[in-house]
């Protein structure tokens, strides 16, 4: 199961995130999402656990927990939505603005 973790302290690392969930079972991966330009944490991350039952227990027990003074939010991750290639409104107004 893929788990979304938000409201993380900017000091939390991938290893810290993995450690938070390791008490509940095997962790396939743990990744704190970083800004691509500054490489600093964006305050959220994802954890992958192969055992859905262990993942649900981790979500139930860690959601609302305090990590480095912040109450984290832990939920099952939703599938990523498709992104469009650009702003449809902007391209529409350019092509129809000919009078």
BELZI-V170005 format. One record per backbone hydrogen bond with DSSP energy under -1.0 kcal/mol. NH is the residue of the N-H (numbers start at 1). CO is the residue of the C=O. Records with the same first field share a line. If there is no record, write none. Layout:
# BELZI-V170005
NH->CO / CO
This chain:
# BELZI-V170005
3->47
4->75
5->45
6->73
8->43
12->9
17->13
18->14
19->15
20->16
21->17
22->18
24->21
28->48
29->48
31->46
33->44
35->40
39->35
42->33
45->5
46->31
47->3
48->29
49->1
55->51
56->52
57->53
58->54
59->55
60->56
61->57
62->58
63->59
64->72
65->62
67->70
70->67
72->65
73->6
75->4
77->2
91->87
92->88
93->89
94->90
95->91
96->92
98->96
